[in-house]
């Protein structure tokens, strides 16, 4: 299947009549062909304005403190956790994962974001390459996309056969039940983003050089298969939205609310206790005892680039 290039994608949006206004700081405004702004958060959500940064930062900080309490508790009780983040491209999975991880101890919390399978992995049992990333006692593993690739992108873009897809839908519930039976607490989140909000975020990624790496040719190709992905997701839910491992949908057109809602919901599902260690007392610094630092001229220092900024 021929994939659309970045230039072709930009041209296609311009042909559709969409434009971007850049006078909105970090959040450029996408304008529809009829001149109206794309404000997807206003159309389907029960509030009148986007969440402000100050309110967001305060609540995020409080939730991240709770995440640390949860992590201490998980370590003390040898608990194993897997959190699966799925959804359309640009739905906000990565941003939410970043806020989950921001203050956690990375020694026992990690993100798994696998690339396309190797030739060896293609010959193995489909779930095999995910098994090696599962947690041990006290670990928290966040999957930025997961084994559900087979039910989404592989299904839609023809990277697996119909028989392989059907086999996945049969085996996935059994696989997840085995994880749960082994003591892993499994949480699955689907980030739901509207068509126009996804388009707005794609345009932002095109214009921002620091975000352009996020927009792969496959992401661009996904736009022309929007409804195919919807059908694939619906079928996936029919087979894998199980009582013991349900899907939880995160409405994600407002990024800040989506992040807070996801973290808050996750914490509400875990009966953790506050195991935060008591503050430690620092020992007195060792005395100089005749030590002298080497002369600065004997060492190589990084140039002071920041000094030139004023």
N, C-alpha and C positions, 0 to 999 in steps of 0.2 A: 504494500500500500504506500503510495507516494505521500510524503509528509510535507506540510506547508512550511516554507521558510519564514523567518522573522519578518523580512521585508514584505513578503506576500501577505502575511497576517496584518501588518500595519496598513497596507494598501486596502485590504478587504474591509477593515474597520472604517477607513476614510470613505470608501465607496458606500458603506451603509449610512454615512452621514454623521457619525459620532465625532465629537471634538473634545478636547480637554482644556479646561481653564487652569492655569498654573498659579493663580493668585490666592491659592488656599493653603500655602505653606506645605507641610509634610503630607497633606491629604488632598491632592488635586481633584477638582470636580469634573466628572464626566457629564457631558451635555448630549442629550438625545437629539436626533435629527429634527424634532419639532421645537427645539430650543429649551426644553425643560431639563432641569438637573436630575441626574440619577441619584435618588435618595432612597435606596431600598429599605433601609432601616425604618423609615417613616411609614412605608406602605403597609407593612404587615406586623409591626411591633406595637405593643400597648404603651408607648410613651411618646412624648412630643419632641425630644431632642436627643442627640447622641450623648453618651456619658462623658462628662468633663474629665480632663486629665487629673486634676487634684483629687476628686472623689475616687477615681480609678486607682491612683497610686496608693492612697491610704488603704483602701479595701484590699488591694493586691498584697500589700505588705503584711496586713493582718492575716490573710489567708496563707501566705508563705511561712509565717511563724507557725501556723497550725500544721502545715506540711512538714516542717521540721519536727514538731512533736510526734506526728505520725511516723516519721522515719526513725526517730529514737525508739518508739514503741515497737516498730517492726523488727528492728535489730535486736532489741531485748527479748523478743518473743519468737525469734527465728521464723518470721512470717515471710512468705514469698508472694510478690505481686507482679502482675502483668497488666499494663494499660495499653490498649490498642486504639490508635487514632486513625480513622479513615474518613474519607469525604472527597469531594471534587477538588481539582487543582485550584489553588488560591483560596480554599475555604477557611484557612486560618489554623490548620493543624500545627504547623511548625511554630507559629507564634505562641500558641498555647503551651506546647511542649517546652519552649524556652522559658516561659514563666513558671511552669512546674519545676524545672530544673535549676532555676536561677540561684537558689540558696541551699539546695540540698547537697549533702556530702556525696561527691562523685565516686567515692570508693564503693558505695553500695547502691548507687542510682545511676543508670546509664540509658542512653538513647540508642536504639537500633534502627538504622535506615539503610536497608540493603539495596545494592545496585542490581542490575540484571544478573540472572544466574549464569554461572560458568558452564562450560561444556560438561564438566563432571557432575555438577548439580542438576543439570538437565536430565541426566540419566538416573538420578536417585529418586526415591520416594519424595513426592512434592513437599511434604512438611519437614523433610529431614534437615534442610539448611536452617530452619527456624529453631529447631530443637536445641542446637548448640548455644543459642543466645538466651535460653530460658534462665530464670533466676535460681540462685541457691538461697540458703537461709539468710534472711535479713535483706535481701535484694529487692529493688524496684526496677523493673525494665519497662521502658516506654517504647512501643513500636510506632515509628513514623511511617505508616503503611506496614502491612503485615502479610500473612498468608492470604488475606482477602484480595491481594492483587489478582489472583486467578479468577475471582468472581467479578472483577471490575475491568481493569485495563487489558488484561490478557483475554478476557471474554470478548470485549468490545472491539479490540484491534486485531483479533485473530492470532494472538500469540500462543493460544492453546486450542486444541481440537474440541468440538462439542462433547465428545466422549470424556475428555479430560476434565472439562468443566462440570459435567454431570457427576463424575467420580468425586470431584472436590466437594460438591454440595452434599453428597452422601457421607463422605468421610469427615468433613469438618466438624459436625456435631459430636462425633465419636472422639475426635482428636481433642476437642475442648473439654469434653467430659473427663478424659484421661488427665488433663492438666488439673482440673478441679479436684478430681479424686486424689491426686498426689499432693494436695494442699496448696495449690496456687490459687490465689484470688484473682480472677480474671474480670477486667472491666473493659467494655467496648463502647467507644464513642464515635458517632457519625456526625461530621460537621456539615450542616446544610447551608448552602449559600445559593442565592438566587442567580439567575442567568445574568442579569444586568450588573449585579454586584461583582460577580466573577469577571465580567468584561471590564469593569472599572479597575479592578485590581491588576488585571493583565496589562491594561494601558499604563498603570503606575509603574509596573515592573519594566516595561519597555523604556519609559522615560528616565528611570532612576538607575544609573550605572551600578550602584551598590546592590541592586535587587535583580538585575537582569539575568544573573545566573539561575535564578529561580524559575525562569520561563524557558522550559526546554521545548524542543520541537514536538515532543509528545503532548506537552501541555497545550500547545497551539492546535495540534490535531484534535484534541479532545473537544474543542469548541464546535467542530463540525459533527460531533457525535453526542451532543448534549442529551438528546432524548434516548439514544442507545444506552448511555450511562444510567439514565433514570430507570429504564426497564431492567437493566442488569442489577441495579441496587435493589429494586423491588423484589426481584426473584431471590436475591441473596438473603434479604430479610425473611422471606417466607421460610427458607430452609434453616437459617442460623439464628433467628431471634428466639432463643430458647429460654425457658423459665430459669434455668440454672446459669445461663450466660446471655442475658438480654442485651439488645442494642439500646443505647440512650442517644437520642438525637439532640445536638446542640445547634440552636438557631444562631447563625454566625455572621449575619449581615452587619452587625455592630461588633467589631473585633474585641473591644474592651469588655463589653458585657459577656460575650461568648467565653472569654478566658476566665473571668470571675465565676460565671455560672458553672463551668466545667470543673474548676478546682473545688468550688463549694460543694457541688454534687458528689464528687469523688470522696471528699472528707466525710460527707454525711452518710456514706455507705459503709464506713469503716469504724467499728467500735473501739477506736484507739484511746489510749490514756496518755496523759502528759508525763513523759519520762525525760524531760529536759535535764541535763546534768546541772548540778549546782555550779555557780561561778567559782573559778579556781583562783588561788592566790599565787602571784608570781614570786619566785625566789629573788633574793637580792642579786644584783649583777656582780659578777666576779670582779675582783680588783685588778687594776692594770698589772701589777706584779712585774714591773720593769718592761712591759711590752711596748714597742713603738711601731706605729704604722709605717709601711714603706712610703717613700717619697712618691708623690703623684706622677712625677715624670717617668717612673719605672713601669707604669701601667697604661693600658690603652682605654680611653674613655669614649663613650658614645657622644658624638657632637650634640650640642644643645640646640637642636632644631626649634624647640619651643620658644627660646629666647628671641628669635627673630619675629615671632608673632606679636610681640609687644605685650 
